[in-house]
Amino acid sequence: MRIMGGQVAFIFVANDKTDRVTAFMEKKGYNLPIYFQMTKAPNQFEHSSIPTTYILGKSGRIVVDESGAANWNSSATRMLLDSLLRE
């Protein structure tokens, strides 16, 4: 889990084979802890697209449900996170 300013957690959950995920992370140079899905995800988190990213508010509601690649280091994402932190 990564914490942004002690207020935001970034969690990488994979449902692929361990060796494939590890190779992908190494290839991309990502240094995040990886959590592997051990049970069926709740229906609202079921997607066939890879990657799929969710941003959840403090209450646990899904604020962003984005399939495919995206620039998560954008000013728009940072502004969204800041607004969610003010909730």
C-alpha distance (Angstrom), angle and dihedral (degrees) to the residues before:
residue distance angle dihedral
M1 . . .
R2 3.81 . .
I3 3.78 120.6 .
M4 3.82 121.2 -150.8
G5 3.78 109.0 -151.5
G6 3.79 88.1 -23.8
Q7 3.81 89.7 -70.6
V8 3.81 109.8 79.8
A9 3.81 126.9 55.0
F10 3.81 120.9 -152.9
I11 3.79 111.2 -159.2
F12 3.82 125.9 -175.7
V13 3.82 111.6 -153.5
A14 3.80 118.2 -177.0
N15 3.77 131.7 -170.3
D16 3.81 95.5 -175.2
K17 3.80 129.9 93.2
T18 3.80 115.2 -65.9
D19 3.82 95.4 -122.2
R20 3.82 92.6 50.7
V21 3.81 92.4 49.8
T22 3.80 92.9 45.9
A23 3.82 91.6 49.6
F24 3.82 90.7 48.8
M25 3.80 92.3 49.8
E26 3.80 92.2 48.2
K27 3.82 92.6 46.4
K28 3.81 91.1 52.0
G29 3.81 93.7 41.6
Y30 3.81 91.9 -123.5
N31 3.77 116.7 160.2
L32 3.79 105.0 -165.8
P33 3.77 130.9 126.5
I34 3.79 109.9 -104.8
Y35 3.77 124.3 -141.3
F36 3.79 117.6 -161.5
Q37 3.77 119.4 -145.6
M38 3.80 108.8 -113.6
T39 3.80 99.6 176.6
K40 3.77 136.1 28.7
A41 3.79 111.8 -70.9
P42 3.81 119.2 -120.8
N43 3.81 111.1 -89.3
Q44 3.82 94.0 -105.8
F45 3.83 88.5 61.6
E46 3.80 96.6 48.6
H47 3.82 112.5 113.4
S48 3.76 134.3 152.7
S49 3.82 93.3 -154.5
I50 3.78 120.6 94.6
P51 2.92 121.9 -118.2
T52 3.77 105.5 25.7
T53 3.78 118.1 175.5
Y54 3.77 128.2 -163.7
I55 3.77 128.6 -168.0
L56 3.77 112.9 -160.9
G57 3.78 127.3 -161.6
K58 3.80 122.9 -132.3
S59 3.80 90.4 -90.6
G60 3.81 91.0 55.1
R61 3.81 95.9 -108.2
I62 3.80 116.6 141.6
V63 3.81 108.4 -108.7
V64 3.83 97.5 170.8
D65 3.80 127.0 25.9
E66 3.81 106.3 178.6
S67 3.80 126.5 171.4
G68 3.78 121.8 -160.8
A69 3.76 131.5 17.6
A70 3.79 118.9 -31.2
N71 3.79 139.2 167.7
W72 3.80 101.5 -104.9
N73 3.81 91.1 172.9
S74 3.81 92.8 66.9
S75 3.79 127.2 122.0
A76 3.83 88.8 -116.6
T77 3.82 91.1 58.1
R78 3.79 91.6 46.3
M79 3.81 90.3 50.3
L80 3.81 90.0 49.6
L81 3.81 91.4 50.5
D82 3.81 90.6 47.9
S83 3.81 91.0 51.4
L84 3.81 91.1 48.7
L85 3.79 90.4 51.2
R86 3.81 89.5 55.2
E87 3.83 91.7 56.4
